[in-house]
Amino acid sequence: MEKQKPTLYTCLSPSLLHLYDVSPAVVVIIDILRATSTIATALHNGAKAIIPVDSVAECIRIGKQIEAITAGERDGKIAEGLEYGNSPFEYPPAFIEGKTLVLTTTNGTKLLHMALDKGAEHIITGAFANLDAVCDHLLAADKPVILACAAWKDRVNIEDTLFAGAVIHAIKSHFNINCDASQLAETMYMDAKDDLYEFMKLKQASHYIRLTSFGLEADIRHCLTSNTAPVMPLYENGKLIKSII
Amino acid sequence: MEKQKPTLYTCLSPSLLHLYDVSPAVVVIIDILRATSTIATALHNGAKAIIPVDSVAECIRIGKQIEAITAGERDGKIAEGLEYGNSPFEYPPAFIEGKTLVLTTTNGTKLLHMALDKGAEHIITGAFANLDAVCDHLLAADKPVILACAAWKDRVNIEDTLFAGAVIHAIKSHFNINCDASQLAETMYMDAKDDLYEFMKLKQASHYIRLTSFGLEADIRHCLTSNTAPVMPLYENGKLIKSII
Protein backbone atom coordinates (compact mmCIF):
# COMPACT_ATOMS: atom_id res chain seq x y z
CA MET A 1 0.00 0.00 0.00
CA GLU A 2 1.25 3.43 -0.91
CA LYS A 3 2.17 5.61 2.02
CA GLN A 4 -0.45 8.29 2.76
CA LYS A 5 0.81 11.74 1.79
CA PRO A 6 0.82 14.36 4.56
CA THR A 7 -1.83 17.09 4.41
CA LEU A 8 -1.20 20.70 3.45
CA TYR A 9 -3.44 23.63 4.39
CA THR A 10 -3.24 27.34 3.78
CA CYS A 11 -4.45 29.64 6.55
CA LEU A 12 -5.11 33.02 4.91
CA SER A 13 -5.37 35.07 8.12
CA PRO A 14 -4.37 34.75 11.80
CA SER A 15 -8.11 34.98 12.56
CA LEU A 16 -8.52 31.58 10.89
CA LEU A 17 -5.66 29.81 12.69
CA HIS A 18 -8.05 28.18 15.18
CA LEU A 19 -9.40 26.04 12.32
CA TYR A 20 -6.16 24.13 11.91
CA ASP A 21 -4.33 21.61 14.05
CA VAL A 22 -0.86 23.10 14.28
CA SER A 23 0.65 20.72 16.84
CA PRO A 24 1.76 17.88 14.51
CA ALA A 25 2.58 20.21 11.60
CA VAL A 26 5.39 22.30 10.22
CA VAL A 27 3.94 25.82 10.50
CA VAL A 28 5.36 28.22 7.93
CA ILE A 29 4.96 31.83 9.07
CA ILE A 30 4.59 34.07 6.00
CA ASP A 31 4.90 37.84 6.18
CA ILE A 32 6.36 38.84 2.83
CA LEU A 33 6.19 42.63 3.40
CA ARG A 34 8.43 42.55 5.25
CA ALA A 35 9.09 40.53 8.44
CA THR A 36 9.89 37.11 7.04
CA SER A 37 11.82 38.55 4.08
CA THR A 38 13.95 40.52 6.53
CA ILE A 39 14.42 37.49 8.80
CA ALA A 40 15.77 35.42 5.88
CA THR A 41 18.00 38.28 4.72
CA ALA A 42 19.46 38.99 8.18
CA LEU A 43 20.19 35.30 8.82
CA HIS A 44 21.68 34.89 5.36
CA ASN A 45 23.88 37.93 5.98
CA GLY A 46 25.28 36.35 9.13
CA ALA A 47 22.98 37.29 12.00
CA LYS A 48 23.54 34.86 14.89
CA ALA A 49 19.84 34.72 15.76
CA ILE A 50 16.59 36.65 15.56
CA ILE A 51 14.35 36.86 18.58
CA PRO A 52 10.76 37.56 17.51
CA VAL A 53 8.78 39.34 20.22
CA ASP A 54 5.18 40.52 20.49
CA SER A 55 5.53 44.05 21.76
CA VAL A 56 7.75 47.10 21.41
CA ALA A 57 8.21 47.19 25.21
CA GLU A 58 9.47 43.61 25.27
CA CYS A 59 11.72 44.34 22.31
CA ILE A 60 13.39 47.19 24.23
CA ARG A 61 13.63 45.16 27.44
CA ILE A 62 15.25 42.11 25.83
CA GLY A 63 17.45 44.29 23.63
CA LYS A 64 18.97 45.90 26.74
CA GLN A 65 19.22 42.63 28.63
CA ILE A 66 21.28 40.82 26.00
CA GLU A 67 22.78 43.88 24.28
CA ALA A 68 21.16 43.07 20.96
CA ILE A 69 19.91 45.21 18.10
CA THR A 70 16.27 46.18 18.54
CA ALA A 71 14.15 46.48 15.46
CA GLY A 72 10.54 46.56 14.42
CA GLU A 73 7.70 48.40 12.86
CA ARG A 74 4.16 49.38 13.54
CA ASP A 75 1.98 50.31 10.58
CA GLY A 76 4.93 50.10 8.20
CA LYS A 77 7.24 52.52 10.04
CA ILE A 78 10.05 52.08 12.61
CA ALA A 79 8.33 51.76 15.98
CA GLU A 80 9.09 54.48 18.52
CA GLY A 81 11.89 53.50 20.88
CA LEU A 82 13.47 50.98 18.50
CA GLU A 83 16.71 51.43 16.58
CA TYR A 84 15.96 49.83 13.25
CA GLY A 85 13.04 49.02 11.00
CA ASN A 86 11.72 46.15 8.99
CA SER A 87 13.56 46.57 5.69
CA PRO A 88 15.88 43.82 4.44
CA PHE A 89 18.20 46.59 3.19
CA GLU A 90 18.94 47.63 6.78
CA TYR A 91 20.78 44.38 7.47
CA PRO A 92 23.86 44.03 5.20
CA PRO A 93 26.61 41.61 6.31
CA ALA A 94 28.92 44.42 7.50
CA PHE A 95 26.27 45.46 10.00
CA ILE A 96 24.51 42.27 11.06
CA GLU A 97 27.22 39.57 11.02
CA GLY A 98 27.49 37.77 14.36
CA LYS A 99 24.80 39.91 15.96
CA THR A 100 21.43 39.09 17.48
CA LEU A 101 18.35 40.97 16.36
CA VAL A 102 15.26 41.42 18.53
CA LEU A 103 12.35 41.99 16.15
CA THR A 104 8.70 42.97 16.54
CA THR A 105 6.32 43.57 13.64
CA THR A 106 2.64 44.34 13.11
CA ASN A 107 1.65 40.94 11.85
CA GLY A 108 4.39 38.33 11.42
CA THR A 109 5.85 38.09 14.92
CA LYS A 110 2.35 38.15 16.41
CA LEU A 111 1.27 35.20 14.28
CA LEU A 112 4.35 33.23 15.31
CA HIS A 113 3.37 33.64 18.95
CA MET A 114 -0.22 32.66 18.21
CA ALA A 115 1.06 29.43 16.64
CA LEU A 116 3.23 28.78 19.71
CA ASP A 117 0.28 29.38 22.03
CA LYS A 118 -1.71 26.86 20.00
CA GLY A 119 0.93 24.20 20.57
CA ALA A 120 3.01 24.38 17.38
CA GLU A 121 6.34 22.62 17.90
CA HIS A 122 7.90 23.01 14.48
CA ILE A 123 7.84 26.59 13.22
CA ILE A 124 9.81 28.05 10.33
CA THR A 125 9.52 31.33 8.46
CA GLY A 126 9.09 31.62 4.72
CA ALA A 127 9.49 34.35 2.11
CA PHE A 128 10.31 34.55 -1.58
CA ALA A 129 13.85 35.34 -0.37
CA ASN A 130 14.17 31.74 0.83
CA LEU A 131 11.47 29.99 -1.24
CA ASP A 132 13.52 26.98 -2.37
CA ALA A 133 15.03 26.44 1.07
CA VAL A 134 11.53 26.36 2.59
CA CYS A 135 10.28 23.90 -0.04
CA ASP A 136 13.30 21.63 0.51
CA HIS A 137 12.70 21.70 4.25
CA LEU A 138 9.00 20.82 3.89
CA LEU A 139 9.80 17.90 1.59
CA ALA A 140 12.50 16.60 3.94
CA ALA A 141 10.29 16.97 7.05
CA ASP A 142 7.53 14.80 5.54
CA LYS A 143 4.98 16.11 8.07
CA PRO A 144 1.65 17.93 7.67
CA VAL A 145 2.11 21.55 6.58
CA ILE A 146 0.25 24.71 7.55
CA LEU A 147 1.10 27.72 5.39
CA ALA A 148 0.19 30.51 7.79
CA CYS A 149 -0.22 33.95 6.24
CA ALA A 150 0.36 36.88 8.58
CA ALA A 151 -1.99 39.07 6.50
CA TRP A 152 -2.54 42.72 7.52
CA LYS A 153 -4.31 43.17 10.84
CA ASP A 154 -6.13 39.93 10.07
CA ARG A 155 -7.25 41.00 6.59
CA VAL A 156 -6.21 38.58 3.86
CA ASN A 157 -3.46 40.03 1.69
CA ILE A 158 -2.22 39.32 -1.80
CA GLU A 159 1.52 38.93 -1.23
CA ASP A 160 1.35 36.33 1.55
CA THR A 161 -1.27 34.42 -0.45
CA LEU A 162 1.02 34.54 -3.50
CA PHE A 163 3.88 33.03 -1.52
CA ALA A 164 1.64 30.24 -0.25
CA GLY A 165 0.72 29.64 -3.89
CA ALA A 166 4.38 29.50 -4.92
CA VAL A 167 5.13 26.86 -2.27
CA ILE A 168 2.05 24.83 -3.22
CA HIS A 169 2.97 24.98 -6.89
CA ALA A 170 6.44 23.65 -6.10
CA ILE A 171 5.59 20.80 -3.73
CA LYS A 172 1.94 19.87 -4.27
CA SER A 173 2.57 16.44 -5.73
CA HIS A 174 4.01 15.34 -2.37
CA PHE A 175 0.99 16.41 -0.29
CA ASN A 176 -2.69 15.65 0.10
CA ILE A 177 -4.36 19.04 -0.46
CA ASN A 178 -8.10 19.20 0.26
CA CYS A 179 -8.14 22.92 0.96
CA ASP A 180 -9.90 25.55 -1.13
CA ALA A 181 -7.68 28.33 0.22
CA SER A 182 -4.66 26.48 -1.15
CA GLN A 183 -6.32 26.16 -4.56
CA LEU A 184 -7.13 29.85 -4.45
CA ALA A 185 -3.53 30.71 -3.56
CA GLU A 186 -2.03 28.58 -6.32
CA THR A 187 -4.50 29.90 -8.91
CA MET A 188 -3.53 33.47 -8.07
CA TYR A 189 0.18 32.64 -8.07
CA MET A 190 -0.08 31.11 -11.55
CA ASP A 191 -1.71 34.33 -12.78
CA ALA A 192 0.97 36.46 -11.12
CA LYS A 193 4.18 34.51 -11.40
CA ASP A 194 5.59 36.06 -14.56
CA ASP A 195 5.89 39.41 -12.79
CA LEU A 196 4.85 39.50 -9.15
CA TYR A 197 5.60 43.22 -8.79
CA GLU A 198 3.46 44.16 -11.79
CA PHE A 199 0.67 41.95 -10.45
CA MET A 200 0.76 43.73 -7.07
CA LYS A 201 0.69 47.08 -8.88
CA LEU A 202 -2.06 46.07 -11.30
CA LYS A 203 -4.25 44.74 -8.48
CA GLN A 204 -3.45 47.76 -6.31
CA ALA A 205 -2.60 45.44 -3.42
CA SER A 206 -3.24 47.29 -0.16
CA HIS A 207 0.34 46.78 1.00
CA TYR A 208 1.65 47.96 -2.36
CA ILE A 209 -0.27 51.21 -1.85
CA ARG A 210 0.88 51.51 1.79
CA LEU A 211 4.60 50.95 1.15
CA THR A 212 4.82 52.99 -2.05
CA SER A 213 3.31 55.90 -0.10
CA PHE A 214 6.46 55.66 2.08
CA GLY A 215 8.70 55.48 -1.03
CA LEU A 216 9.52 51.81 -0.46
CA GLU A 217 9.12 50.42 -4.01
CA ALA A 218 12.63 48.92 -3.84
CA ASP A 219 11.67 46.97 -0.71
CA ILE A 220 8.61 45.56 -2.47
CA ARG A 221 10.64 44.49 -5.51
CA HIS A 222 13.31 42.89 -3.32
CA CYS A 223 10.77 41.05 -1.16
CA LEU A 224 9.09 39.59 -4.27
CA THR A 225 12.37 38.23 -5.68
CA SER A 226 13.07 34.52 -5.22
CA ASN A 227 16.02 32.98 -3.43
CA THR A 228 18.03 36.11 -2.61
CA ALA A 229 18.66 34.70 0.89
CA PRO A 230 18.81 30.89 0.68
CA VAL A 231 18.60 30.01 4.37
CA MET A 232 16.07 28.11 6.46
CA PRO A 233 15.01 30.04 9.59
CA LEU A 234 13.91 27.57 12.26
CA TYR A 235 12.35 28.58 15.58
CA GLU A 236 14.19 26.91 18.47
CA ASN A 237 14.33 27.87 22.13
CA GLY A 238 12.79 31.28 21.54
CA LYS A 239 15.02 32.20 18.61
CA LEU A 240 15.03 31.93 14.86
CA ILE A 241 18.30 30.40 13.77
CA LYS A 242 19.74 29.07 10.54
CA SER A 243 18.75 25.41 10.19
CA ILE A 244 21.16 23.08 8.47
CA ILE A 245 18.36 21.28 6.60
CA MET B 1 -15.94 67.73 -6.61
CA GLU B 2 -16.79 64.22 -7.67
CA LYS B 3 -18.89 62.30 -5.22
CA GLN B 4 -16.89 59.73 -3.23
CA LYS B 5 -17.70 56.19 -4.32
CA PRO B 6 -18.89 53.83 -1.59
CA THR B 7 -16.48 51.14 -0.40
CA LEU B 8 -16.74 47.45 -1.19
CA TYR B 9 -15.14 44.67 0.86
CA THR B 10 -15.15 40.91 0.55
CA CYS B 11 -15.22 38.90 3.76
CA LEU B 12 -14.03 35.40 2.87
CA SER B 13 -15.16 33.65 6.07
CA PRO B 14 -17.57 34.29 8.96
CA SER B 15 -14.48 34.22 11.22
CA LEU B 16 -13.35 37.45 9.56
CA LEU B 17 -16.66 39.32 9.85
CA HIS B 18 -15.48 41.23 12.94
CA LEU B 19 -13.02 43.11 10.71
CA TYR B 20 -15.77 44.92 8.83
CA ASP B 21 -18.27 47.59 9.78
CA VAL B 22 -21.55 46.05 8.70
CA SER B 23 -23.94 48.63 10.18
CA PRO B 24 -23.93 51.21 7.34
CA ALA B 25 -23.52 48.61 4.59
CA VAL B 26 -25.55 46.36 2.38
CA VAL B 27 -24.42 42.91 3.54
CA VAL B 28 -24.71 40.25 0.85
CA ILE B 29 -24.90 36.76 2.39
CA ILE B 30 -23.34 34.27 -0.05
CA ASP B 31 -23.76 30.52 0.32
CA ILE B 32 -23.75 29.19 -3.22
CA LEU B 33 -23.88 25.47 -2.27
CA ARG B 34 -26.69 25.71 -1.53
CA ALA B 35 -28.57 27.97 0.90
CA THR B 36 -28.66 31.23 -1.03
CA SER B 37 -29.21 29.49 -4.37
CA THR B 38 -32.20 27.72 -2.85
CA ILE B 39 -33.51 30.94 -1.27
CA ALA B 40 -33.49 32.70 -4.64
CA THR B 41 -35.11 29.72 -6.35
CA ALA B 42 -37.87 29.30 -3.76
CA LEU B 43 -38.73 33.02 -3.82
CA HIS B 44 -38.65 33.08 -7.61
CA ASN B 45 -40.98 30.08 -7.67
CA GLY B 46 -43.51 31.91 -5.55
CA ALA B 47 -42.61 31.29 -1.90
CA LYS B 48 -44.25 33.97 0.26
CA ALA B 49 -41.24 34.24 2.58
CA ILE B 50 -38.26 32.35 3.91
CA ILE B 51 -37.46 32.46 7.60
CA PRO B 52 -33.78 31.72 8.16
CA VAL B 53 -33.12 30.25 11.59
CA ASP B 54 -29.98 29.17 13.43
CA SER B 55 -30.88 25.75 14.75
CA VAL B 56 -32.84 22.66 13.81
CA ALA B 57 -34.83 22.92 17.07
CA GLU B 58 -35.92 26.47 16.27
CA CYS B 59 -36.77 25.41 12.72
CA ILE B 60 -39.13 22.72 14.04
CA ARG B 61 -40.64 25.04 16.68
CA ILE B 62 -41.38 27.90 14.26
CA GLY B 63 -42.52 25.49 11.56
CA LYS B 64 -45.23 24.15 13.91
CA GLN B 65 -46.16 27.58 15.20
CA ILE B 66 -46.91 29.10 11.80
CA GLU B 67 -47.63 25.87 9.90
CA ALA B 68 -44.78 26.38 7.49
CA ILE B 69 -42.50 24.01 5.61
CA THR B 70 -39.39 23.13 7.61
CA ALA B 71 -36.19 22.61 5.71
CA GLY B 72 -32.48 22.51 6.24
CA GLU B 73 -29.30 20.56 6.19
CA ARG B 74 -26.37 19.71 8.36
CA ASP B 75 -23.18 18.58 6.66
CA GLY B 76 -24.87 18.51 3.26
CA LYS B 77 -27.80 16.23 4.21
CA ILE B 78 -31.41 16.84 5.33
CA ALA B 79 -31.23 17.48 9.06
CA GLU B 80 -33.03 15.02 11.30
CA GLY B 81 -36.53 16.16 12.20
CA LEU B 82 -36.95 18.41 9.15
CA GLU B 83 -39.11 17.72 6.11
CA TYR B 84 -37.01 19.02 3.26
CA GLY B 85 -33.40 19.69 2.35
CA ASN B 86 -31.31 22.39 0.82
CA SER B 87 -31.63 21.64 -2.88
CA PRO B 88 -33.16 24.21 -5.23
CA PHE B 89 -34.83 21.32 -7.06
CA GLU B 90 -37.00 20.58 -4.03
CA TYR B 91 -38.90 23.85 -4.46
CA PRO B 92 -40.75 23.94 -7.82
CA PRO B 93 -43.68 26.39 -8.17
CA ALA B 94 -46.32 23.67 -7.79
CA PHE B 95 -44.94 22.92 -4.32
CA ILE B 96 -43.73 26.23 -2.93
CA GLU B 97 -46.12 28.86 -4.32
CA GLY B 98 -47.72 30.94 -1.59
CA LYS B 99 -45.97 29.01 1.18
CA THR B 100 -43.51 30.01 3.88
CA LEU B 101 -40.27 28.08 4.30
CA VAL B 102 -38.37 27.90 7.59
CA LEU B 103 -34.76 27.16 6.69
CA THR B 104 -31.62 26.29 8.62
CA THR B 105 -28.25 25.48 7.02
CA THR B 106 -24.69 24.74 8.16
CA ASN B 107 -23.21 28.03 7.10
CA GLY B 108 -25.47 30.53 5.33
CA THR B 109 -28.24 31.07 7.88
CA LYS B 110 -25.66 31.22 10.68
CA LEU B 111 -23.74 33.97 8.93
CA LEU B 112 -26.93 35.96 8.41
CA HIS B 113 -27.56 35.91 12.16
CA MET B 114 -23.95 36.89 12.87
CA ALA B 115 -24.40 39.93 10.64
CA LEU B 116 -27.64 40.83 12.45
CA ASP B 117 -25.91 40.50 15.83
CA LYS B 118 -23.20 42.86 14.58
CA GLY B 119 -25.80 45.52 13.77
CA ALA B 120 -26.37 44.98 10.04
CA GLU B 121 -29.58 46.72 8.97
CA HIS B 122 -29.61 45.99 5.27
CA ILE B 123 -29.12 42.32 4.48
CA ILE B 124 -29.74 40.56 1.18
CA THR B 125 -28.78 37.13 -0.11
CA GLY B 126 -26.84 36.51 -3.29
CA ALA B 127 -26.20 33.56 -5.56
CA PHE B 128 -25.42 32.98 -9.22
CA ALA B 129 -29.15 32.24 -9.52
CA ASN B 130 -29.87 35.93 -8.90
CA LEU B 131 -26.53 37.55 -9.82
CA ASP B 132 -27.88 40.39 -11.97
CA ALA B 133 -30.65 41.23 -9.50
CA VAL B 134 -28.08 41.51 -6.70
CA CYS B 135 -25.81 43.74 -8.79
CA ASP B 136 -28.73 46.00 -9.75
CA HIS B 137 -29.73 46.27 -6.09
CA LEU B 138 -26.19 47.19 -4.98
CA LEU B 139 -25.92 49.86 -7.66
CA ALA B 140 -29.31 51.33 -6.76
CA ALA B 141 -28.59 51.29 -3.00
CA ASP B 142 -25.41 53.37 -3.42
CA LYS B 143 -24.16 52.34 0.03
CA PRO B 144 -21.01 50.53 1.21
CA VAL B 145 -21.05 46.82 0.36
CA ILE B 146 -19.82 43.80 2.30
CA LEU B 147 -19.78 40.60 0.25
CA ALA B 148 -19.99 38.05 3.06
CA CYS B 149 -19.04 34.50 2.14
CA ALA B 150 -20.60 31.78 4.29
CA ALA B 151 -17.65 29.46 3.57
CA TRP B 152 -17.64 25.94 5.06
CA LYS B 153 -17.39 25.81 8.85
CA ASP B 154 -15.35 29.00 8.61
CA ARG B 155 -12.93 27.64 6.01
CA VAL B 156 -12.70 29.79 2.88
CA ASN B 157 -14.33 28.09 -0.09
CA ILE B 158 -14.02 28.45 -3.82
CA GLU B 159 -17.65 28.82 -4.88
CA ASP B 160 -18.59 31.68 -2.53
CA THR B 161 -15.35 33.44 -3.44
CA LEU B 162 -16.17 33.00 -7.15
CA PHE B 163 -19.57 34.62 -6.66
CA ALA B 164 -17.99 37.57 -4.84
CA GLY B 165 -15.62 37.85 -7.82
CA ALA B 166 -18.55 37.83 -10.27
CA VAL B 167 -20.27 40.68 -8.42
CA ILE B 168 -17.04 42.67 -8.21
CA HIS B 169 -16.36 42.16 -11.90
CA ALA B 170 -19.83 43.50 -12.73
CA ILE B 171 -19.97 46.58 -10.49
CA LYS B 172 -16.40 47.51 -9.56
CA SER B 173 -16.29 50.79 -11.45
CA HIS B 174 -18.96 52.17 -9.10
CA PHE B 175 -17.11 51.34 -5.88
CA ASN B 176 -13.90 52.19 -4.08
CA ILE B 177 -12.21 48.81 -3.58
CA ASN B 178 -9.11 48.78 -1.38
CA CYS B 179 -9.43 45.15 -0.39
CA ASP B 180 -7.02 42.37 -1.33
CA ALA B 181 -9.66 39.70 -0.75
CA SER B 182 -11.82 41.35 -3.42
CA GLN B 183 -8.88 41.38 -5.85
CA LEU B 184 -8.27 37.74 -5.10
CA ALA B 185 -11.93 36.89 -5.67
CA GLU B 186 -12.11 38.74 -8.98
CA THR B 187 -8.83 37.22 -10.19
CA MET B 188 -10.13 33.74 -9.49
CA TYR B 189 -13.49 34.49 -11.11
CA MET B 190 -11.78 35.71 -14.29
CA ASP B 191 -9.88 32.42 -14.44
CA ALA B 192 -13.03 30.40 -13.85
CA LYS B 193 -15.81 32.25 -15.60
CA ASP B 194 -15.80 30.39 -18.92
CA ASP B 195 -16.86 27.22 -17.12
CA LEU B 196 -17.42 27.48 -13.38
CA TYR B 197 -18.33 23.80 -13.02
CA GLU B 198 -15.16 22.64 -14.77
CA PHE B 199 -13.13 25.01 -12.60
CA MET B 200 -14.64 23.55 -9.43
CA LYS B 201 -13.90 20.05 -10.71
CA LEU B 202 -10.38 20.90 -11.88
CA LYS B 203 -9.50 22.49 -8.55
CA GLN B 204 -11.20 19.69 -6.64
CA ALA B 205 -13.11 22.24 -4.57
CA SER B 206 -13.91 20.70 -1.19
CA HIS B 207 -17.65 21.24 -1.66
CA TYR B 208 -17.48 19.75 -5.13
CA ILE B 209 -16.01 16.60 -3.60
CA ARG B 210 -18.56 16.59 -0.74
CA LEU B 211 -21.68 17.02 -2.90
CA THR B 212 -20.61 14.70 -5.72
CA SER B 213 -20.08 12.00 -3.07
CA PHE B 214 -23.86 12.35 -2.41
CA GLY B 215 -24.60 12.23 -6.17
CA LEU B 216 -25.50 15.92 -6.33
CA GLU B 217 -23.65 17.00 -9.49
CA ALA B 218 -26.89 18.43 -10.92
CA ASP B 219 -27.27 20.67 -7.87
CA ILE B 220 -23.74 21.99 -8.33
CA ARG B 221 -24.31 22.73 -12.02
CA HIS B 222 -27.60 24.47 -11.29
CA CYS B 223 -26.15 26.55 -8.45
CA LEU B 224 -23.31 27.75 -10.71
CA THR B 225 -25.69 28.92 -13.47
CA SER B 226 -26.42 32.64 -13.67
CA ASN B 227 -29.84 34.26 -13.41
CA THR B 228 -32.04 31.20 -13.20
CA ALA B 229 -34.04 32.91 -10.41
CA PRO B 230 -34.01 36.68 -11.02
CA VAL B 231 -35.32 37.90 -7.66
CA MET B 232 -33.83 40.03 -4.90
CA PRO B 233 -34.21 38.42 -1.45
CA LEU B 234 -34.27 41.15 1.20
CA TYR B 235 -34.23 40.48 4.94
CA GLU B 236 -37.07 42.36 6.65
CA ASN B 237 -38.74 41.72 10.00
CA GLY B 238 -37.13 38.32 10.40
CA LYS B 239 -37.98 37.11 6.91
CA LEU B 240 -36.43 37.00 3.48
CA ILE B 241 -38.94 38.38 1.02
CA LYS B 242 -38.90 39.38 -2.63
CA SER B 243 -37.76 43.01 -2.86
CA ILE B 244 -39.19 45.12 -5.65
CA ILE B 245 -35.84 46.82 -6.34
Interface residues (C-beta under 8 A of the other chain):
Chain A: L12 S13 S15 L16 H18 L19 W152 K153 D154 R155 V156 N157 I158 T161 N178 C179 D180 A181 Q183 L184 T187 M188 D191 K203 Q204 A205 S206 H207 I209
Chain B: L12 S13 S15 L16 H18 L19 W152 K153 D154 R155 V156 N157 I158 T161 N178 C179 D180 A181 Q183 L184 T187 M188 D191 K203 Q204 A205 S206 H207 I209
